[in-house]
Amino acid sequence: MVSRLLTEARDQNVVEVRVNHPLARRRELEQALQSMLGLKAVRVLARGTLSYAQMLRRLGAMAARWVEELVHDSLTIGVSWGSAVGEMVNALRQGSYTNLQIVTMLGSLSTPDPDIDGPEQARRLARTLGGRYSTLPAPLLVDSEVTRNSLINDPKVQRITAQFQEIELALVGVGTVEAERASLLRAGYLTEAQLEELHQSGAVGDVCAVHFDIQGHPIDTPLTRRIVGISPEQLKRIPMKLGIAGGQYKAQAIVGASRAGFINMLATDEVAAAKALEVMVNG
């Protein structure tokens, strides 16, 4: 009875039935971004009226479905940190890849929210997908370049950094130096003065705490020389680098990261995608 009434109402245009797929995509933006940025593949989430937090959850789910297509046994995965990567990890479905290797690509932030830190991301990835994980036994930022050089020559650290050359798939966030969405600032790892120093040096964003300008050139400052993690050259050599980032504040960072070769695959939302295209068109 109810079904018949609904059918009649729909036929008379009294009722409109519309199905909104939660992970609907913007194919035209995907094609434009892939072409203009020279990326291997792009997936753009249709955001609609979603809040930033809602968008981030759906973006994580879209990225998770993509990662599930890419994962296979014996794969070595490198992981960074951040909210977008965390939402992707949350959305992954259970796997049983016993030979999977997962390694963190930068030192620990020791943030008040451990769920977004690299070691926790690696642990949860291994728990969900299977396999084993290794974490870099060092902080992300140390007090001096001398300390940093001493750390990276430590045998325990070198056992982990030696695995960087085996990474086939990197799962990374794309950070911005815009104070409104700068994860390193919100995590308490950078001060506003340090963020401004990066901004004045021409930085627009970072991948794995490797900062770069809008043209993709790495930024070298006294601050960046104190960071413990994967090098720009090592990052570039990874075959698959999936960047996960959304929102208008990530647009310049997405462009710079793509030009740098720090990402070659991108999961983003339509707001960031449209803004990134605007950045490229306007120079």
Secondary structure, DSSP 8 states (H G I E B T S, - for coil): -HHHHHHHHHHTTSS------TT-B-HHHHHHHHHHHT-SEEEEE--TT--HHHHHHHHHHHHHHHHHHH--TT-EEEE--SHHHHHHHHH------TT-EEEESB-B---S-GGGSHHHHHHHHHHHH-SEEE--SSBSB-S-HHHHHHHHTSHHHHHHHGGGGG--EEEEE-EE--GGG-HHHHTTSS-HHHHHHHHHTT--EEETTEEE-TTS-B---TTGGGB-B--HHHHHH-SEEEEE--SGGGHHHHHHHHHHTS-SEEEEEHHHHHHHHHHHHT-
